[in-house]
Amino acid sequence: MIFDPAPYAEGIVRENERELARIRARLEKARPEAERLSRAIKSADPAVRRVFLFGSVTKGDAAREGFDLDLAMDGGDLYKALDIVEDSEFEVDLVRLDLVPECLRKSIHATGIELA
C-alpha cells in the first residue's frame, strides 16, 4: 500500500484558509474596538493626551486568531484605563509611554497609529 499525503495536505490547506479568514474578520473588528477604547479612556481621564495603537493590528499581520490589541497612552492614570479595557472582547496590552523603554517608545511613535 502506498501512502498518498495529498488528501491530508488539502485538508490542512483548507483549514489554514479558514483560519486566515477568521483572522481577517477579527482584524476588521480590531481597529474600531481600539478607537472605542481610546475614546473611553480619554473621556474617563482628561490627563490622557493621546492613545496609540501599535503592533500586529497596525501592520495587519496578526499570525494567530487570538491576537491582542496593543495600546499606549500618553499621560493619565494607567489603572483607570486598565479598568476600562477589561470589558473588551479583545485582550488588551496597555502601556504608558513614559514607563516603557525608549526603544519601544520610539517604535510606537514611528509605526503606531494615533487614535481618536
C-alpha positions in Angstrom: 0.0 0.0 0.0 1.3 3.4 -1.0 0.6 6.4 1.3 -0.8 9.4 -0.6 -0.4 12.6 1.5 -2.4 14.8 -0.9 -5.8 14.4 0.8 -4.2 15.3 4.2 -2.3 18.3 2.7 -5.5 19.5 1.0 -7.3 19.3 4.4 -4.5 21.3 6.1 -4.6 23.9 3.3 -8.4 24.3 3.7 -8.1 24.7 7.5 -5.4 27.2 7.1 -7.6 29.2 4.7 -10.5 29.1 7.1 -8.2 30.3 9.9 -6.9 33.2 7.8 -10.4 34.2 7.0 -11.2 34.2 10.8 -8.1 36.3 11.4 -9.1 38.8 8.7 -12.6 39.1 10.1 -11.2 39.7 13.6 -8.7 42.3 12.2 -11.7 44.2 10.7 -13.2 44.5 14.2 -9.9 45.3 15.9 -9.4 48.9 14.7 -13.0 50.1 15.6 -12.6 48.4 19.0 -9.3 50.2 19.6 -10.9 53.5 18.6 -13.8 52.9 21.1 -11.4 52.1 23.9 -9.3 55.2 23.1 -12.4 57.4 23.3 -13.5 55.8 26.6 -10.0 56.1 28.1 -9.8 59.8 27.1 -13.3 60.6 28.3 -12.7 59.0 31.7 -9.3 60.7 32.2 -8.7 64.2 30.8 -5.0 63.8 31.7 -4.6 61.3 28.8 -3.3 63.3 25.9 -3.1 60.6 23.2 -3.7 56.9 22.7 -1.7 54.9 20.1 -2.5 51.6 18.5 0.7 49.6 17.7 1.8 46.1 17.0 0.4 43.5 14.7 -3.0 45.2 14.2 -1.4 48.3 12.7 0.5 46.2 10.3 -2.4 43.8 9.5 -0.2 40.8 10.0 -1.6 39.1 13.0 -0.4 35.5 12.9 -3.0 33.9 15.1 -6.7 34.2 15.7 -6.3 35.2 19.4 -4.2 38.3 18.7 -4.5 41.2 21.2 -4.7 44.9 20.9 -1.6 46.8 21.8 -2.4 50.3 23.1 0.0 53.0 24.5 -1.3 56.0 26.3 0.4 59.4 26.7 -0.3 60.6 30.3 -3.1 59.7 32.6 -3.9 57.1 35.1 -2.9 53.6 33.9 -5.0 51.8 36.4 -8.2 53.7 35.5 -7.5 52.9 31.8 -6.9 49.2 32.7 -10.4 49.1 34.2 -11.9 50.4 31.0 -10.2 47.9 28.7 -11.3 45.0 30.8 -14.7 44.9 29.0 -13.2 44.5 25.6 -13.8 41.3 23.6 -10.0 41.6 22.8 -7.2 41.0 25.3 -5.6 44.4 25.6 -1.9 45.1 26.3 -1.9 48.7 27.6 1.2 50.7 28.5 2.0 54.2 29.4 4.6 55.8 27.0 6.6 57.3 29.8 7.0 53.9 31.5 8.3 51.9 28.6 11.9 51.7 27.3 13.0 54.4 24.9 13.4 52.0 22.0 9.7 50.9 22.4 8.6 54.5 22.7 10.4 55.4 19.5 8.9 52.4 17.7 5.4 53.4 18.9 5.8 56.9 17.7 7.3 55.7 14.4 4.8 53.0 13.5 1.8 53.4 15.8 -1.5 55.0 14.9 -2.8 57.8 17.0 -6.4 57.1 17.8 -9.3 59.5 18.2 
